[in-house]
Amino acid sequence: MAHADSVLDHEAMAYAKGLLKPPLEKDSVLAALAAALFAAVSALAFAVAMVMAPPVTTSRLALEPSSGSSEIVSASENN
């Protein structure tokens, strides 16, 4: 004689188990927007700092006269 393994409905039990699981936490869109805004503001701040910073200049020191030459070249004449 054939008999059923269980009297319970398997589909109903799976549905009830699904309802008992804690809900999955979703990522907040606000956090992603805040991070993107922070990145954009800091990139703009660095760009403004690069544009407004004074240019890097180097000046050459006066050249030492060689033993055969008596000519002295100053730093202002080099530029």
N, C-alpha and C positions, 0 to 999 in steps of 0.2 A: 504494500500500500504506500502510495506516495503521500508525503506530508510536507507542508511548507516549513521552511527554516525559521521564519519569524512571522508573527502576526502584524508587526509594524510595517507601515508603508515607508519604503526606503527614500522615496522622493520627498516625502513630508519631513523625514528626519534630517535629510541634507539641507532642506530649507530652514528648519529650526536651528541647526548648527550654524548656518550662515548668518542668521539673525543674532545669534549669541556672540559672534566674533566682534571685537571692538572695531569701531570704524577706523579706516585708514586716514591718517593726518595728511592733509593736502598742503603743499607749499604755498606760502603767502605771496601773492603777486606784489604786494606792497614792499616786501623785502627785496625782491628783484629790482623793482623800480628805484628804490632807495640806493641800492648798490650801483646801478647804472648812472643815476644822477651824481653820486659821489665821484665816480670815475670820470664823468664828463666835466664836472667842475674842476677837479684836480688837473685834468689835461689842459683845460683852458687857462688855469692859473700858471702852469708851467710854460705854456706858449706865450702868455703875456710877459712873464719874467724873462724869457729868452729874447723877446722883441725889445723890451725896455732896458735890458742890461747894457751897460756900456761895452763897446767892442773891445776885444782883447788886443792890446797893442804891445809890441815888443820894440825896444829901441836898442840899436847896436851901440856898443861902447866905442869910444874913440880908438881908432887903430893906432897901434904903436908904430912909430916910424921905423922903417928898416934901416939897417946900417948904411946902405947906399943912398937912401932918400932922406931929404930933410923936410918932406911935406907931411903935415899932420892933418888928418881928416877928422872932423868933429862929428858927433852923432846927428846934429841938425843937417849937415850936408849930405849925410847918407840917405836920408829920406827923400 
